Amino acid sequence: MATALSSRTAPAAMLLLGEVGVGKTTLLDMAVHEALEEGTRVLRVRGSAAETELAFAGLHQMLMPLLDRAEQLPPRQRAALLGAFGLGDDPTPPDHMMMSLAVLTLMSQLASEQRLLLAVDDAQWIDQGSLQVLGFLARRLAGEPIGLLVAARGTRRPDWLDPSVPELLVPALSPAEAEELLGAQPAPPAGAVRRRVLDTAAGNPLALVELARSAARDGGLSPLGHLPVTDLVERTFTAQVGELPSGTQEALLVAAAAEGADLSAVLAALPPGTDMEVWEPAEQAGLVSLHADGIAFRHPLIRSAIYSAAPFSERRRVHLALAAVLDHDPDRRAWQLSAATVAPDPGVAAALEGTAMRALSRGALVEALSGLERSAQLHPAAADRTRLLTTAAYVGVLVGDIAQAETLAAKAASVNEDPAATPWISALTGLVNMLMMRMECAFALVVPDTLSDVARLDEGTSTIATGIAYHSGIPRQRERLLRLLADRAQEGMEKRPYDLWDAGVTDPFGAGHRVRAHLRAAASAPGRIPTETHTLGVLCMLLDETETAVGLLTEVANPQWEHAAAFHGGMTAADLAWAHLDSGRWADARLGVESLARRFLAGEHTLGAVRALTVLATLCALTGEPDIALRHAHAALAVTEPAGAAGTVVRARRAAGLAATALGDHASAYGHFRSLFDWSGTPVHYHLSCYAVADLAAAALLTGHTHDASAALNQVVAEVADGASPRLRQILNRARALLAEPAEAGAHFQSALEDPAGHRWPFERAQIWLEYGEWLRRQRQIAEARAALTKAREVFEGLGAVHWSERAQAELRAAGVAIEAAPHSAFRTLTPQRQRIVRLAAQGLTNREIGERLFLSPRTVGTHLYQVFPALGVTSRGQLRDVVERETAE
């Protein structure tokens, strides 16, 4: 622990794991004590089971001593932080990343004055919003004189904590250590009782101490049986509390029910006439300690023992008493009322809905989900229960809890009595089924066979339906939707993002030009909600407005955001990664999907996770890891092909084809690319297959299957007609060039290269330069071939496309160019984050401006630059521009 928290260690962090009573809190207290003695400032937060549903309760506990410093923050950060605590004047939901950056800035400012230690105990009970911020901080401690010590119950590493943080599993005591601890107690047992205590505690320090105390008090141990340590220790605490005066027991129950509330609220809820002396027996027994701002139980099990031992009638009375004195804190009041309520109660339901909506407005989606679900349980009206459950189900989708969303949608359907609400419930259930890759079932729920072709779909329902049809690629689903949407008004579409989505995703070639004409205005419209931003971003990605897509999708799934992969079931993170990949930002693409792909490989087989895996497979194929790419692609195909998720099948097959190409296995590459078209050459997926036709042509040329590739090209040209984007025109011309007679190929290559917009998709552009250079060399136009091949090589090396770079080098040698070993790229050895910092610094941004963009403190930015200067061989920020220009030159 001392090594991990040393100021010389980066990051200075440690995770303590272990079972109840094993000594995590004792170790944490010792580290805090030593830090304070060394002059370090300590900020502590301790999770509470009573506050798990309260948005940002843990963060508020940690920052309470610092809130007066919020005025020193930049305006956007200050507004976001105060908004998270419900203290700001801005009614719009706070930017979660900006709020996290505000916390980092506060910590960094504090640490510039005095080294800082953040001590987090019982992290398993801290609310999700606060954990996201702590996870954000954990990834940004490098270069900061800040230590982080986290203690959590159990042996499973928390998902929110960065894998780089080292962990220490606190073990049980050895037999000798247990003997030593037991012997150090004020009245250690002896003989048979001593042996029973040692055997029963099984090396658990808390159990040893409490059983020894119980044996001394009772003259022995009562029969305990084979109880878990938690139950065992709780039983000893319950017996200890039972010997206290009744008034003290009452006070302890109020404190247990009110944990986290102010001391004034606890005192106000006690029976009239109760004075402070009521706490003395509990303090003397070592159960609690009183402070000016609250009451602390010596161990969380004391609180749970007191609360669990009380009958419900007493707990209910206490919760109602607390609710009566918490008018100033409506969120705590709502949950106190909830704990006291077992039958439907519209007043309590309304209070919980209010706290849920406040959590939603502050960006605390998990806490909002809990409030909505509990509110639905207590509402007596079926219509309100339905409304609350459907809202909760949709929030479940947004936070990525697909299983919970499915359960809530099913509950909504079971209680619904309003036919008018049925289509939306069915659509929501269909969305969940799509995310679970039940594609046929999903579409049938949203667009049932009983729905007339002349019926009108509302925009919420149609948006889900068209999304399902796109990801499934099933022709009859698309044809059905084209009929249902045929009469939708075209005027004013730029103001209706969901209508733009329906048109563009259902008919990307027929309606693409019309939709693109409205995208800029729609994307810049003020007041968009996150789901509209997501919808427009994905639409831009599909219609090859790639830069706009990156900007929009980053607003809702910035890879720097700790839980970006969860939004919308992981779909947004995958979409943003595809946009990054297409535009040549491969490091950003990898950063955005690695955690989500790991979740798929660990068994989370959702559509968002498998799409992330196909992005990673494609990146591996392109960047010199073809064997890994094939493993990932086959893992994706194993679940997507049986599910009928053709959109992802096409992506996975293309990744496998690229990997086979990199391995020189052209027959397998042809097989993968050929599978994207049926026997007649018709695209398997009406949109995505079309983008692979040039790869098919290249593989066909090497394997003698040009006739089949030509058939596929003809079918794609017929499907696209005049609706191709600049990107797709470039791809089609590349395919024509590869399949043309040698004398005619040059004109097609030139057509593919003539539109300067093609530079926006650098890998595909470089493929054309490479193949054009090969053709020129065969035509003995050596000078022109050298120029084309040089351009290809420069782009491939800049991207890190290993196989294609080597192929360009070989062609250059064949063209008589003496190729030196590719210069070592120090820039590409940097982490994705450091690459972004260098790029922004090269643009002239200050450390503070870079920190705002990447959600880092200025100090951390400065540390990264200080460390990369020697690696890049530069001594000033001004030289970074040359480094970046060399890397991005085409």
ABEGO torsion letter per residue (X at the ends): XAAAABAABOBBBBBBBEBBGAGAAAAAAAAAAAAAAAGBBBBBBBBBAAAAABBGAAAAAAAAAAAAAAAABBAAAAAAAAAAAGABABABBBBAAAAAAAAAAAAAAAAAABBBBBBBBGAAABBAAAAAAAAAAAAAABGBBBBBBBBBBEABBBAABBAABBBBBBBBBBAAAAAAAAAABABBBBEAAAAAAAAAAGGBAAAAAAAAAAAAAAGEBBBAEBBBAAAAAAAAAAAAAAABBAAAAAAAAAAAAABGBBAAAAAAABBBGBBAAAAAAAAAAGABBBBAAEBBBABAAAAAAAAAABBAAAAAAAAAAAAAAAAABAAAAAAAAAAABABBBAAAAAAAAAAAAAAAAAGBAAAAAAAAAAAAAABABAAAAAAAAAAAAAAAAAAGBAAAAAAAAAAAAAABABAAAAAAAAAAAAAAAAAAGBAAAAAAAABBAABBAABBBBAAAAAAAAAAAAAAGBAAAAAAAAAAAAABBABGAAABAAAAAAAAAABAAAAAAAAAAAAAAAAABBGBBAAAAAAAAAAAAAAGBAAAAAAAAAAAABAABAAAAABGGGAAAAAAAAAAAAAGBAAAAAAAAAAAAAAAAAGBBBAAAAAAAAAAAAAAAAAGBAAAAAAAAAAAAAAAAAAGBAAAAAAAAAAAAAAAAAAGBAAAAAAAAAAABBAAGBBABAAAAAAAAAAAAAAAAAAGAAAAAAAAAAAAAAAAEAABBAAAAAAAAAAAAAABBAAAAAAAAAAAAABAAAAABAAAAAAAAAAAAAAAAAAGBAAAAAAAAAAAAAAAAAAGBAAAAAAAAAAAAAAGBBBBBBBBBAAAABBAAAAAAAAAAAAGBBAAAAAAAAGBBAAAAAAAAAAAAAAAGBABAAAAAAAAAAAABX
